[in-house]
């Protein structure tokens, strides 16, 4: 959804555009708050075009950018619309710079000092020529050239074992066979990025509600049924009762799934 291509008269407000995108994505205010860490009252206020709770225009722009990305909306036109209604783009402060990466002012890289490099090269050539004339071209075994011919090559650098990340292990046949048949067991791994995970049982009781960082896993078990909601579903690796579920997230970034002890019928 974009608000930048329609005429001014038909263009929705910033808050209205965020609300429409959230509803279209099938997300509640609570789910957006959990994913973005923006408090529920602030999300409600922004959707009503009330930015007084944000603590200033700089923070308001940051909240707009965060909420827009959570509902798969381009934040650029929204921030431009906000700036047009609030006196233009604010000047970034030292406090806001670490919070919003896009507002940082990056210094230009230093250019190499070619003059110093050329002087050093000339000094090296003159020094080598003087050394050759002084030694008179001595070719004994003690000369630098002879000793270099017998020098041993430097050993290749080795990587410390702690810097090598082992691949995520696949469940073995014995592990799959050891899972209880009268329960449903789900393992969720944030394989290619971070993902928000929420799980409830058949009675609506909350079993899990957390944000998984890349590489983290959660295992959830229930006797009857697990209703699962995955945010940023395409990055998730999912195992149900020991079998991997392929092709998650074809319908969009948020996926709602439900499993019982007999699922899935095929890996």
C-alpha positions in Angstrom: 0.0 0.0 0.0 1.3 3.5 -0.9 0.0 7.0 -0.2 2.4 8.7 -2.6 0.7 8.1 -5.9 -2.8 9.4 -5.3 -3.9 13.1 -5.4 -3.6 15.2 -2.3 -7.3 15.3 -1.7 -7.7 11.5 -1.8 -4.5 10.6 0.1 -5.2 9.2 3.6 -3.5 10.5 6.7 -0.4 8.9 8.1 -2.3 7.2 11.0 -5.1 6.1 8.7 -2.7 4.5 6.2 -0.9 2.6 9.0 -4.3 1.4 10.3 -5.5 0.3 6.9 -2.3 -1.6 6.2 -2.5 -3.4 9.6 -6.0 -4.5 9.1 -5.2 -5.7 5.5 -2.3 -7.8 7.0 -4.7 -9.4 9.5 -2.8 -8.1 12.5 -4.2 -6.7 15.8 -2.8 -3.7 17.7 -1.5 -6.1 20.3 0.4 -8.2 17.7 2.0 -5.1 16.2 3.0 -3.9 19.6 4.6 -7.2 20.5 6.6 -7.3 17.2 7.8 -3.7 17.2 8.1 -3.1 21.0 6.0 0.1 20.6 3.6 0.3 23.5 -0.1 -0.3 22.7 -1.3 3.3 23.7 1.2 4.8 21.4 0.1 2.5 18.5 -3.5 3.5 19.1 -2.6 7.2 19.3 -0.5 7.2 16.0 -3.4 5.5 14.1 -5.5 8.4 15.3 -2.9 10.9 14.0 -2.0 11.9 17.6 1.8 12.1 17.8 1.9 13.9 21.2 2.8 10.6 23.0 5.9 10.0 20.9 8.1 12.5 22.7 8.9 14.8 19.7 9.0 14.7 15.9 12.3 12.8 15.7 10.8 9.9 17.8 7.5 10.1 15.9 9.3 9.6 12.6 11.1 6.6 14.1 7.8 5.1 15.3 6.2 5.6 11.9 9.1 3.9 10.2 8.9 0.9 12.6 5.2 0.5 12.4 5.2 0.8 8.6 7.8 -2.0 8.2 5.8 -4.2 10.6 2.7 -4.0 8.3 4.7 -4.3 5.0 4.3 -0.6 4.1 6.9 1.7 2.5 7.8 4.2 5.3 9.3 6.8 2.9 6.0 8.4 1.7 4.6 8.3 5.2 7.5 10.2 6.7 7.4 12.7 3.9 3.7 13.3 4.5 4.4 13.6 8.3 7.2 16.2 7.6 4.9 18.2 5.3 2.3 18.5 8.1 4.8 19.2 10.9 7.1 21.9 9.5 9.6 19.9 7.5 12.2 17.3 8.4 13.6 17.9 12.0 17.3 18.3 12.7 18.7 15.0 14.2 20.0 15.3 17.8 22.9 13.4 19.5 20.3 11.5 21.5 18.2 10.4 18.5 21.2 9.5 16.3 22.0 6.1 18.0 18.2 5.2 17.9 17.5 5.7 14.3 20.3 4.5 12.1 19.0 6.3 9.0 19.5 9.7 10.6 23.2 9.3 11.3 25.6 11.6 9.5 28.5 9.5 8.2 31.9 11.1 7.7 33.6 10.8 4.4 36.4 8.2 4.3 40.0 9.6 4.4 41.8 9.6 1.1 45.1 7.7 0.9 48.3 9.9 1.1 49.9 9.0 -2.3 52.8 11.5 -1.8 54.0 9.8 1.4 53.7 6.4 -0.3 55.9 7.5 -3.2 58.5 9.0 -0.9 58.7 5.7 1.1 59.1 3.7 -2.1 61.9 5.9 -3.4 63.7 5.6 0.0 63.4 1.8 -0.1 64.9 1.6 -3.7 67.8 3.9 -2.8 68.6 2.0 0.3 68.5 -1.4 -1.5 70.9 -0.1 -4.2 73.3 1.3 -1.6 73.3 -2.0 0.2 74.1 -3.9 -3.0 77.1 -1.6 -3.8 78.4 -1.8 -0.2 78.4 -5.7 -0.1 80.0 -6.0 -3.6 77.5 -8.5 -4.8 78.6 -11.2 -2.3 76.7 -14.5 -3.1 77.8 -16.6 -0.1 75.4 -18.8 1.7 75.1 -16.1 4.4 73.6 -13.5 1.9 70.0 -12.5 2.3 69.2 -14.0 -1.2 70.6 -17.4 -0.2 68.9 -17.5 3.2 65.6 -16.5 1.6 65.7 -19.6 -0.7 65.7 -21.9 2.3 63.1 -20.0 4.2 60.0 -22.0 5.3 56.6 -20.7 4.2 54.6 -19.2 7.0 51.9 -21.5 8.3 48.3 -20.8 7.2 46.2 -19.0 9.8 43.8 -21.2 11.8 40.4 -20.2 13.0 39.6 -20.5 16.6 37.0 -23.2 17.2 34.8 -20.6 19.0 34.4 -18.5 15.8 33.0 -21.4 13.8 29.3 -21.8 14.1 28.1 -25.4 13.7 25.1 -25.9 11.4 21.7 -26.5 13.0 21.3 -30.2 13.6 18.6 -32.2 11.8 16.4 -34.4 14.1 17.6 -38.0 13.8 15.2 -40.9 13.3 15.6 -42.0 16.9 14.7 -38.5 18.1 11.5 -38.6 16.0 10.6 -42.0 17.2 11.1 -40.9 20.8 8.4 -38.2 20.6 5.2 -39.0 22.5 2.4 -40.1 20.2 -0.4 -38.7 22.3 0.9 -35.1 22.2 1.6 -32.5 19.6 5.2 -31.2 19.7 6.3 -28.1 17.7 9.8 -26.8 17.3 10.3 -23.3 15.8 13.7 -22.1 14.7 14.4 -18.5 13.5 16.8 -19.8 10.8 17.2 -16.9 8.4 16.2 -13.9 10.5 14.2 -12.9 13.6 10.5 -14.0 14.0 7.7 -13.3 16.4 6.0 -16.6 17.7 2.7 -16.9 19.5 1.1 -20.2 20.5 -2.2 -21.1 22.2 -3.8 -24.5 23.2 -7.3 -25.7 22.2 -8.9 -23.7 25.1 -7.2 -20.4 24.1 -4.5 -20.5 26.8 -1.3 -18.8 25.9 1.6 -21.3 25.7 4.3 -19.0 24.1 4.6 -15.4 23.1 8.1 -14.2 22.3 10.4 -12.7 19.6 13.1 -15.2 18.4 16.4 -13.8 17.3 18.2 -15.5 14.4 19.5 -18.9 15.4 17.1 -19.2 18.5 14.6 -22.0 18.9 11.4 -22.7 20.9 9.8 -26.1 21.6 6.1 -26.1 22.4 4.0 -29.2 23.6 0.3 -29.8 24.3 -1.9 -32.8 24.6 -4.7 -31.8 22.2 -3.9 -28.9 19.8 -1.6 -26.0 19.3 -2.7 -22.9 17.4 0.4 -21.1 16.1 1.0 -17.6 14.7 4.3 -16.8 13.0 5.5 -13.3 12.2 8.0 -13.1 9.3 7.1 -16.7 8.5 9.4 -17.2 5.5 12.5 -17.2 7.7 11.2 -19.9 10.1 12.2 -23.6 10.1 9.3 -25.6 11.5 9.1 -29.2 12.8 5.8 -30.7 13.9 5.9 -34.1 15.7 9.5 -34.5 14.4 8.7 -33.9 10.8 9.8 -30.7 9.0 7.0 -28.6 7.5 8.1 -27.2 4.1 7.0 -24.0 2.3 6.0 -21.8 5.2 4.8 -18.3 4.5 3.7 -18.4 0.9 0.6 -16.3 1.8 2.5 -13.5 3.5 4.8 -12.4 6.3 2.2 -13.6 9.0 1.1 -17.2 9.0 -1.6 -18.8 11.2 -1.3 -22.6 11.6 -3.0 -25.3 13.8 -1.7 -28.8 14.6 -2.8 -31.9 16.5 -0.9 -35.0 17.7 -1.4 -36.8 14.3 -0.1 -33.9 12.2 1.5 -33.6 9.8 0.5 -36.5 7.6 3.6 -36.1 5.5 7.0 -34.5 6.3 
